Amino acid sequence: MKKRDLTCIVCPKGCSLCVTLSDEGRVVNVEGFTCPRGKEYAEKECTHPERCVTSTVRTADGFVVPCKTARTVPKESVFRVMDAINHTVAPAAVHVGDVLIQDVAGTGVSVVATANKEI
Ligand code: SF4
């Protein structure tokens, strides 16, 4: 058995979590959560961690527009997602929710604009 300490990032309360893992890496117990979302986060973080990626994309007219993945992606794909974002040029006019990249880095997740930018 091993223990892993985490801070829950699901809400601003930031509860301290302690996860007990079997030698095979299976979650045996979670302590410290004050709502079910914290337990779910801890279990996922120890078995299949995911992250939402936020960044900026260059636009065709030389500006940048903020963007994010439409939902979480596997943590191990974050650098490939960032590489794809860094190699993307968005149109000069972008609106909130516009899909800037589909299936980014083969994750099945889109990157969407999070702000408007007019020409
Ligand atoms: S366990 Fe629940 S209350 Fe605590 S930080 Fe996570 S989501 Fe928030």
py3Dmol code that shows the C-alpha trace and the ligand (Angstrom):
import py3Dmol

protein = """\
ATOM      1  CA  MET A   1       0.000   0.000   0.000  1.00  0.00           C
ATOM      2  CA  LYS A   2       1.067   3.569  -0.597  1.00  0.00           C
ATOM      3  CA  LYS A   3      -0.469   6.941   0.202  1.00  0.00           C
ATOM      4  CA  ARG A   4      -0.808   9.935  -2.078  1.00  0.00           C
ATOM      5  CA  ASP A   5      -1.699  13.434  -0.892  1.00  0.00           C
ATOM      6  CA  LEU A   6      -3.666  15.648  -3.268  1.00  0.00           C
ATOM      7  CA  THR A   7      -5.404  18.993  -3.193  1.00  0.00           C
ATOM      8  CA  CYS A   8      -8.840  18.830  -4.760  1.00  0.00           C
ATOM      9  CA  ILE A   9      -9.037  21.278  -7.675  1.00  0.00           C
ATOM     10  CA  VAL A  10     -12.720  20.820  -8.448  1.00  0.00           C
ATOM     11  CA  CYS A  11     -13.825  23.893  -6.467  1.00  0.00           C
ATOM     12  CA  PRO A  12     -12.091  26.811  -4.693  1.00  0.00           C
ATOM     13  CA  LYS A  13     -12.389  25.183  -1.256  1.00  0.00           C
ATOM     14  CA  GLY A  14      -9.313  23.065  -2.089  1.00  0.00           C
ATOM     15  CA  CYS A  15      -9.845  20.167   0.301  1.00  0.00           C
ATOM     16  CA  SER A  16      -6.777  18.114   1.214  1.00  0.00           C
ATOM     17  CA  LEU A  17      -7.225  14.539   0.074  1.00  0.00           C
ATOM     18  CA  CYS A  18      -5.321  11.421   1.039  1.00  0.00           C
ATOM     19  CA  VAL A  19      -5.587   8.462  -1.315  1.00  0.00           C
ATOM     20  CA  THR A  20      -4.554   4.955  -0.358  1.00  0.00           C
ATOM     21  CA  LEU A  21      -3.407   2.878  -3.335  1.00  0.00           C
ATOM     22  CA  SER A  22      -2.781  -0.846  -3.550  1.00  0.00           C
ATOM     23  CA  ASP A  23       0.604  -2.058  -4.790  1.00  0.00           C
ATOM     24  CA  GLU A  24      -1.069  -2.521  -8.191  1.00  0.00           C
ATOM     25  CA  GLY A  25      -2.132   1.142  -8.234  1.00  0.00           C
ATOM     26  CA  ARG A  26      -5.793   0.538  -7.475  1.00  0.00           C
ATOM     27  CA  VAL A  27      -7.573   3.137  -5.304  1.00  0.00           C
ATOM     28  CA  VAL A  28      -8.404   1.479  -1.979  1.00  0.00           C
ATOM     29  CA  ASN A  29      -9.568   4.471   0.049  1.00  0.00           C
ATOM     30  CA  VAL A  30      -9.980   8.252  -0.179  1.00  0.00           C
ATOM     31  CA  GLU A  31     -10.062  10.537   2.863  1.00  0.00           C
ATOM     32  CA  GLY A  32     -10.527  14.286   3.285  1.00  0.00           C
ATOM     33  CA  PHE A  33     -13.193  15.015   0.689  1.00  0.00           C
ATOM     34  CA  THR A  34     -16.247  16.935   1.784  1.00  0.00           C
ATOM     35  CA  CYS A  35     -18.415  16.159  -1.232  1.00  0.00           C
ATOM     36  CA  PRO A  36     -18.694  13.295  -3.751  1.00  0.00           C
ATOM     37  CA  ARG A  37     -16.962  15.312  -6.480  1.00  0.00           C
ATOM     38  CA  GLY A  38     -13.766  15.316  -4.450  1.00  0.00           C
ATOM     39  CA  LYS A  39     -13.756  11.541  -4.111  1.00  0.00           C
ATOM     40  CA  GLU A  40     -14.393  11.182  -7.835  1.00  0.00           C
ATOM     41  CA  TYR A  41     -11.566  13.632  -8.600  1.00  0.00           C
ATOM     42  CA  ALA A  42      -9.122  11.748  -6.362  1.00  0.00           C
ATOM     43  CA  GLU A  43      -9.955   8.385  -7.924  1.00  0.00           C
ATOM     44  CA  LYS A  44      -9.607   9.753 -11.444  1.00  0.00           C
ATOM     45  CA  GLU A  45      -6.421  11.682 -10.674  1.00  0.00           C
ATOM     46  CA  CYS A  46      -4.745   8.505  -9.427  1.00  0.00           C
ATOM     47  CA  THR A  47      -5.893   6.243 -12.253  1.00  0.00           C
ATOM     48  CA  HIS A  48      -6.557   8.356 -15.367  1.00  0.00           C
ATOM     49  CA  PRO A  49      -5.686  12.021 -14.790  1.00  0.00           C
ATOM     50  CA  GLU A  50      -7.162  14.608 -17.152  1.00  0.00           C
ATOM     51  CA  ARG A  51      -6.711  18.325 -17.605  1.00  0.00           C
ATOM     52  CA  CYS A  52      -8.469  21.202 -19.340  1.00  0.00           C
ATOM     53  CA  VAL A  53      -5.860  23.096 -21.406  1.00  0.00           C
ATOM     54  CA  THR A  54      -6.098  26.881 -21.653  1.00  0.00           C
ATOM     55  CA  SER A  55      -3.849  28.902 -23.921  1.00  0.00           C
ATOM     56  CA  THR A  56      -3.868  31.416 -26.754  1.00  0.00           C
ATOM     57  CA  VAL A  57      -3.882  30.961 -30.524  1.00  0.00           C
ATOM     58  CA  ARG A  58      -2.293  33.306 -33.031  1.00  0.00           C
ATOM     59  CA  THR A  59      -4.677  34.923 -35.485  1.00  0.00           C
ATOM     60  CA  ALA A  60      -4.119  35.539 -39.177  1.00  0.00           C
ATOM     61  CA  ASP A  61      -3.718  39.283 -38.593  1.00  0.00           C
ATOM     62  CA  GLY A  62      -0.987  38.901 -35.975  1.00  0.00           C
ATOM     63  CA  PHE A  63      -2.988  39.087 -32.745  1.00  0.00           C
ATOM     64  CA  VAL A  64      -3.827  36.313 -30.311  1.00  0.00           C
ATOM     65  CA  VAL A  65      -7.137  35.011 -29.012  1.00  0.00           C
ATOM     66  CA  PRO A  66      -7.634  32.986 -25.803  1.00  0.00           C
ATOM     67  CA  CYS A  67      -8.745  29.391 -26.171  1.00  0.00           C
ATOM     68  CA  LYS A  68      -9.297  26.197 -24.216  1.00  0.00           C
ATOM     69  CA  THR A  69     -10.089  22.572 -24.774  1.00  0.00           C
ATOM     70  CA  ALA A  70     -13.849  22.048 -24.843  1.00  0.00           C
ATOM     71  CA  ARG A  71     -13.433  19.408 -22.136  1.00  0.00           C
ATOM     72  CA  THR A  72     -10.621  17.686 -20.328  1.00  0.00           C
ATOM     73  CA  VAL A  73      -7.961  15.693 -22.190  1.00  0.00           C
ATOM     74  CA  PRO A  74      -5.689  12.944 -20.831  1.00  0.00           C
ATOM     75  CA  LYS A  75      -2.853  14.532 -18.878  1.00  0.00           C
ATOM     76  CA  GLU A  76      -0.254  12.702 -20.950  1.00  0.00           C
ATOM     77  CA  SER A  77      -1.538  14.460 -24.104  1.00  0.00           C
ATOM     78  CA  VAL A  78      -1.199  18.034 -22.766  1.00  0.00           C
ATOM     79  CA  PHE A  79       2.175  18.721 -24.445  1.00  0.00           C
ATOM     80  CA  ARG A  80       0.883  17.422 -27.804  1.00  0.00           C
ATOM     81  CA  VAL A  81      -2.216  19.591 -27.407  1.00  0.00           C
ATOM     82  CA  MET A  82      -0.057  22.641 -26.675  1.00  0.00           C
ATOM     83  CA  ASP A  83       2.124  21.858 -29.702  1.00  0.00           C
ATOM     84  CA  ALA A  84      -0.967  21.720 -31.930  1.00  0.00           C
ATOM     85  CA  ILE A  85      -2.245  25.013 -30.506  1.00  0.00           C
ATOM     86  CA  ASN A  86       1.144  26.636 -31.070  1.00  0.00           C
ATOM     87  CA  HIS A  87       1.086  25.547 -34.723  1.00  0.00           C
ATOM     88  CA  THR A  88      -2.445  26.809 -35.390  1.00  0.00           C
ATOM     89  CA  VAL A  89      -3.391  30.139 -36.930  1.00  0.00           C
ATOM     90  CA  ALA A  90      -6.977  31.208 -36.298  1.00  0.00           C
ATOM     91  CA  PRO A  91      -8.962  33.463 -38.649  1.00  0.00           C
ATOM     92  CA  ALA A  92      -8.705  37.195 -38.020  1.00  0.00           C
ATOM     93  CA  ALA A  93     -12.312  37.307 -36.760  1.00  0.00           C
ATOM     94  CA  VAL A  94     -13.155  34.819 -34.002  1.00  0.00           C
ATOM     95  CA  HIS A  95     -16.180  34.457 -31.727  1.00  0.00           C
ATOM     96  CA  VAL A  96     -16.582  32.755 -28.361  1.00  0.00           C
ATOM     97  CA  GLY A  97     -17.191  29.058 -28.888  1.00  0.00           C
ATOM     98  CA  ASP A  98     -15.749  28.910 -32.409  1.00  0.00           C
ATOM     99  CA  VAL A  99     -13.931  25.623 -32.933  1.00  0.00           C
ATOM    100  CA  LEU A 100     -10.310  26.495 -33.710  1.00  0.00           C
ATOM    101  CA  ILE A 101      -9.000  22.911 -33.794  1.00  0.00           C
ATOM    102  CA  GLN A 102     -11.052  19.739 -34.130  1.00  0.00           C
ATOM    103  CA  ASP A 103      -9.844  16.490 -32.526  1.00  0.00           C
ATOM    104  CA  VAL A 104      -6.736  18.187 -31.171  1.00  0.00           C
ATOM    105  CA  ALA A 105      -3.773  15.783 -31.033  1.00  0.00           C
ATOM    106  CA  GLY A 106      -6.108  12.842 -31.666  1.00  0.00           C
ATOM    107  CA  THR A 107      -7.876  13.299 -28.323  1.00  0.00           C
ATOM    108  CA  GLY A 108     -11.337  13.623 -29.842  1.00  0.00           C
ATOM    109  CA  VAL A 109     -11.643  17.021 -28.124  1.00  0.00           C
ATOM    110  CA  SER A 110     -11.943  20.412 -29.837  1.00  0.00           C
ATOM    111  CA  VAL A 111     -10.116  23.602 -28.957  1.00  0.00           C
ATOM    112  CA  VAL A 112     -12.544  26.523 -28.813  1.00  0.00           C
ATOM    113  CA  ALA A 113     -12.159  30.292 -28.620  1.00  0.00           C
ATOM    114  CA  THR A 114     -12.976  31.838 -25.237  1.00  0.00           C
ATOM    115  CA  ALA A 115     -13.202  35.457 -26.395  1.00  0.00           C
ATOM    116  CA  ASN A 116     -14.398  37.472 -29.343  1.00  0.00           C
ATOM    117  CA  LYS A 117     -11.947  39.128 -31.696  1.00  0.00           C
ATOM    118  CA  GLU A 118     -13.099  41.291 -34.528  1.00  0.00           C
ATOM    119  CA  ILE A 119     -11.067  42.341 -37.554  1.00  0.00           C
TER     120      ILE A 119
END
"""
ligand_1 = """\
8
SF4
S -13.983 17.799 -2.071
Fe -15.777 18.915 -2.790
S -15.857 20.724 -1.463
Fe -13.763 19.894 -1.290
S -12.578 21.006 -2.867
Fe -13.310 19.096 -3.808
S -15.214 19.672 -4.830
Fe -14.726 21.297 -3.355
"""
view = py3Dmol.view(width=600, height=400)
view.addModel(protein, "pdb")
view.setStyle({"model": 0}, {"cartoon": {"style": "trace"}})
view.addModel(ligand_1, "xyz")
view.setStyle({"model": 1}, {"stick": {}})
view.zoomTo()
view.show()
